Amino acid sequence: MGYLTMSRALTAHERAINRFSTLLRSSSDGTLPVPHLTWTVGETGAHVLGGLRLYPDLLADRSTG
């Protein structure tokens, strides 16, 4: 498999965002609760995607979070 490069990390990151976004869009109702959480599907999606938007800058050392 080899070492993780910035290019590979960003490609994996993009795939993760696409997969998670597709999963969110498959929900019929963003106000439904997520099992074992106090958040809804929409709230969980906003939280996760908000963090995922930050990752490329963290990887490139352009942000400290």
Summary of the structure (lengths in Angstrom):
residues: 65
radius of gyration: 14.3
end to end distance: 29.0
largest distance: 42.0
contacts: 133
relative contact order: 0.15
helix: 60%
strand: 3%
